[in-house]
Amino acid sequence: MDCRAPWDSGALSLPSVVSDYASVDLIYFSFATLTTLGFGDIAPVSPPARILSVAEAGVGVLYTTILVARLVALYGARTR
């Protein structure tokens, strides 16, 4: 079992042989996870990274739900 820290450069794997990830790659992975797109070109490898990815996807879904509900409530209050 691989127990790397989620922020460790080896906790995510790219299809290429890149050892260190740029900040852009990590932001891209985070955005794809938060929006639950999950392109699959970057994937968590270690169990802690997988757990954080699932938690981040859940936060992304809840955030989107709360945002849409708030916008609907604001629109409903404005049309009355």
N, C-alpha and C positions, 0 to 999 in steps of 0.2 A: 504494500500500500504506500502510495506517495503522499507524504504529509508536508507539502510545501506551503509556505504562507501565501495567501491570495495575492499579495502585492509582489511576490517573488517573480522575477522575469520568466521562470520556468513553469509558472502556474497556468499559463495559457499557451496554446500551441497554434502556430500558423502552419499552413501547408508548406511554406518554404523553410529553409534551414536558417532562420534568423534567431539569434540567441538573445538579443536585447530588443525590447519593444520601444518604439517611440511613443511619446505622450499622445500623439495623434491616433495611434493604433488603439491605445487604451480608452481614449475618449470615444472613438468609433465603436468599440465593443460595448462600452457602457451605454451609448445611445441606442445601439441595436437591441440591447437587453431591456432598457427602460421602455422602449416603444414596442417591445415583444415582437420585433421583426425576425430576429434570429436567423441571419443570413447563413451561418454555419462556416464561414471562412476563418473565424477565430472561435475557438471553443475552449472552455475551462477543462483542465486536465485533473487537477488535484481536487480531492473532496471539499476542502474549505472554499476553493474558488467556485466549485459547482453550487455549494450552499449559498454563497454570496450572490451568485448569478440568479438563482431562483428567487432569493429575497428581493433583489433589485428589480426583477421582472414583476413581482407582486406589487412592489411600491409603484412601479410605472403604471400598472393597471389601476390601482387605487387612486393615484394622482389624476389620471385621465378621467376616471369616473367622477371624482369630486369636482374637478374643473368643469366638466360638462353639466353636472347637476347645478353648480353655482351659476353658470351662465344661463341655464334654463330658468332658474329662480329669479335672477335679475331681469331677464326678459319678461317673465310672467308678471312681476311686480310693476314693470314699466308700462305694460299694456293695459293695466286695470284703470 
